[in-house]
Amino acid sequence: MKVDYPWLNKAWRFLVDSEGKNRLSQAYLFKAQEKLGTETLIDKFALGLICEKEGLDACGICKNCALVNAKSFPDLKRIELSEKQNVIPVEAIRDLISFFSTKPAFGGRKIAIINPVENLNFFAANALLKIIEEPPEHSFFLLNWETPRPVPRTLTSRCTQISIPSPSRESSLRWLVSRGVNIEEFNEDDSLLAGSPVEILFQVQNKHPSLYILKDVFGDILTLSSGQKNIIKLSEKYQSINPITLLTSLELLCHTLSNIKFSHLPRKLFLSKTQNLNLQRLANNLDLTNVLEFNSYLLDIKSKCLTSDGIKCSDFIETLFFKLMVVLESEYNEK
């Protein structure tokens, strides 16, 4: 495996060893709890299965490799989310059934990549389960599960699961430095970033909105904690933001405030010394029980957003900030 993602190396060695011992499974579930570039591992595995050369280290120059690189290899099928879909429908799996109903055009293997598997709707997941329970000869199913969202146990139990370990904070920083990220920039007065090393790199290189949302949310929390109470004005600022993005940012801050009580920063949080002090001051003035209760409220809203279409920030934002203000005021009032 390329050293671009060193945390994938162990999983790659396992696959190479399995192939060398003729112990490859027909269905693999690649499991991570965050974005760690697992698609790279899956693509490399698929190319190794397709390549005319023996082993999993693809040559990159044979006819099969050339067709894959040109995205025209007939025995490889990808099932992914479209820009207009939040779920993968059962029709996609029906197409997959048709795909496996014919013999391979090249070599002896047909491969399906499903990404992300957690976005299969109920009927699609059941349809996929039926294929995997009795897989066609020479078929391979490569499933990517790279979020904490649930996947049916009946499906995961039919796959060989490959867990991708999350890198430590120190490893993430070393990797970011190796990719040209200036860590000294994290010491700027208002620097506040969160995510896996892959997500952080994407945010920095593309000036993604995620680079600013967490910092803005925390800044507004500090404003609320200092006595500013214009909830309506503050709510208007976040009405058009993706609700999952906002809720995830607040959830991370709750997690951080809980952990910082014990002088421990979350592994996925990178921030300046000034922001660190701001977090510590806020944590010292809050009751941990109130923070955890508010976090539970966030998780409840997030669950509804993930399972229902059409929920917008404007549907809950004022109530959310009111509850947050109560949390921020409670400890001060007690004193």
N, C-alpha and C positions, 0 to 999 in steps of 0.2 A: 504493500500500500504506500502511496505517496506520503511523504512527511508533512504535507499540507495540513493534514488532520491526524496528528500522532495518536489521539485517543481512539482512532479506528484500527490501529495496527493489530491489536490483539484479536479482534474479530476477524480481520483478514487472514491472519495466521491460522485461525481455527478453520476457516473455509478451505484454505489451501491444504491443510493437513487432512481434512475430511475427504477432499477430492483425491488426494494421493493414496488414501486407504480405501477408496471406492465406497465411501460411506455418506455420500451426499443425500440429503433429504429432498423431497419434491416440493415441500412448502417451508419457507423461512419467514419468520416475523422478526424484523429488525426493530428493536425497542429502545427508545431513548425518552427521557422526560423533558427534553428541550431540543432546540434546533442545533444539531451538531454536524451537519453536513453528511448525514447518513445516505442521502441520495447518491453521493459520490461512490460510497462503498457498494451500493446496490448496482449502480451502472457498471462498475469495474467487475463485479461478480458476474453480471449478465454477459458482458463482453467476453469474459474468460470462458463461460459455458458455450458461447457461440463460435469463438475463434477456432480455426482449423488446427492450430498448434495444440499439442498436448499440454495439460496443466491449465491453471487458471490465469497465468500471466500472459495476457493476450499479446500477439505479435504486432497488431495495429496495421499490418500491411496486406494481409490475405484478403481474399474476395469478401468473406463474411464480415471482417472488421471494417472494410471499406464501405460496405452496405449499411452497417450499423452507424458509422460516422456520418453517412449521408442521410440517415434517418429513413432508409428505405428497405431495411431487412424485413422480409415477410414473416419470419417466425418469431418476431418480438412484438409484443403488444403492450402498450402503456394505457393504464386507466387512471386518469387524473381529474382533478376538479377543473371545470371550465370557469372562465371569468364571470359567467352569469349564474353559476350554481354554488349553493352552500353545501350540497350533499352530492354523493355519487349515486345515481338512480339505478334501479334494478335493470333497466334497459342496457346499461353498460356491461353488466355481468352476463346478460343474455347474448350480447355480442361476443363476449369472451367464450361462452359455450360454443358458439358457431366457429370461433377461431380454433378451438381445440378439436373440433369435429373432423378437421382435415389433417392429413399427414404433413410433417415438416417438408418445406420446399427445399431447404438446404440442411445438410447434416441430419442429426437424429433428435434434435431438441426443439421444443417450442416453449417460449418463456413469456410469462405475464408479470408485469410490474404494476403494483397497485399502490398509489401514493396520493393522499394519506388514507390508510385503511380505516381510521376512526371516522372518516366522513362517508362511509358506506351507510345508506339508509337501512332501515330494518329489513326490508325485503331483499335488498342487494346483499346484505351480510348473510342472510339465510341461503340465498342462491349460491353465493360463493362457498359457503360451508358444504353444500351438497357436492360441489365439484371436488373440493379438497378431500372430502371423506373417501371418494373413489376417483382419484386423479387419473386422467388419461395417461397412457404409456408415454414415457419420455417428456412429460410436462414438468415445468418448474413454475412455482408461484413465489414471487418475491414481494413481501408486504412491508411497507414502511409505516412505522408508528412512532412519531417524533413529537408527541405532545402528551400532557397528562390526561387528556380526554379518554373515556373508557372505550374498550373494544369488547364485544361479546366473548365471554370465557369459552363458549362452545367453539368459537373460531380459533382463539389463541391456543387452545389445547391440542388442536390438530396440526400445529406448526412447530418446527424447531425454532425456539426463541433464542435470539442473539441479543444480549443486552449490551448497550453501548454506555460505558462509564462516563460520567460527567467529570471533566478535568477540574483540578483544584484551582483555587484563586491564583496561586503562584504560577501554575502551569498555563493558565489562561493569559496571564500577563506576559509570560515569556513568549508565548505563541503570537500574541498581538505585536510585541516588539519585533519578532522575526518577520512579520508581515508589513513592517514599516510604520506602525502606529507609534506616535510620540507619547509615551506614557506621562511625560512631564506635563502634557496638556491637561491631564486629569487633576493636576494641582491648581488649576485656575480657580478663581474665587467662586464661580457658580457651576462648576463641572459636576454633573450627576448623571451617570449612565448605568443601565442595567441590561442584563441579558447574557446569553452564552457568548463565548468568544467569537463565534461565527456571526451572531447578531450584532455584537458590538462593532466588529469590523465593517459590517454592512452599513450600520448607522453612521459611522465615521466617514467612510468613503463616499457615501451617497447623500450626506446631510439629510438623512431620513427624518420625518416628523417625530419618530420615536426618540430621536436625539434630544428633543426639547420638551416633550409632554411630561415626562417624569419630573424634570426640573421645574416646569410651570406649576404642576400640581403641588409639589412640595412648597414652592414659594407661596402659593395661595393658602396652604395649610398654616404656614407661619403667620400669614396675615390674619387669618381667623383666630389663631391662638393669641395674637396681640390685641384682640378686641374689636377688629373689624367685623361687622355683622350684616353687611348688605348681601344677603343670600341670593336675592333675585338677580342683582347685577353680576355676581360671581357665577351663577348658574348659566346665564346667557353665554358666557365665554366658552362653555363646554357642550352646548346643545348639539352642535354639528359634528362632534368628534365620535369616532367609532366607539361604541359603548364598551366593548371588550378591552380596547386599549386603555380607556380611562379606568375601568374597574381593576384591570391587572396592575396598573401603576399604583392605585390606592392600596391594593392587596399587598404589593411589595413593600410599600411604606409601613403598613401595619406590621408586617413580618419583621422589617428592619427595626422598628421601634421596640418590638418585643425582644428581639435578640440583643439589641444594643444595651439593654438593661444588664446584660451579662458581659458587656465589653466585647461583643462578637459581631462583626459585620457579615451579612449574607455573602456567600461565595460569588454571586452574580452581580454584586453592586460595586461600582467603581466611582469614587467621588473625591472631591477636593477636601483639603483639611478644614476649610471653612464650613462646607456643607456637613462634614462629619461632626463638627462642634455644634452646628445647628440641630442636627438630629439628636445628639446626646442631651442637649438642653431640653428639647421637647420631650424626649423619653423620660427624663428625670422628673418632669412635671405632670406626667400622665399616669393614670391608674391602669395597670396591665389588664385587669379584668374588663374594663371598659373598651380598651383597644381590641381585645379578642372578640368581644360581643359585636363591635362594629365590623370586624373582619368577617364574622359569621354572616352578618347582614349582606356584605359585599358578595360573598360566595353564593348566597341565595339568589341575588339579582343576576349574577354571572351565569348561574345554572339556567335561569329562565331565558336569558339572552341566547344561550347556546342551543336550547331546545325549542325555541319559538322564533319564527321569522318576524321581522318588522319592528322589533323593539328598538327604540332610539333613546339617546341620552335624555332628550327632553321629556321622556315619559317618567323619569325617576330622579332627575338631577337635583331638583329643589329639595325633595325629601331627603336625598342622600346628604346634601351639604348641611341641612338642618340637623340631622343625626350626628354628623361629624362635628358640628359646632357644639352640640351637647357634650360629646366626648371630650373636646378640648377645654370646655368650661368646667366640667365636673370636678376635676382635681383642684382647680384654682378655688372653686367655691368651697370645697371641703377645708381648704386651708384658711 
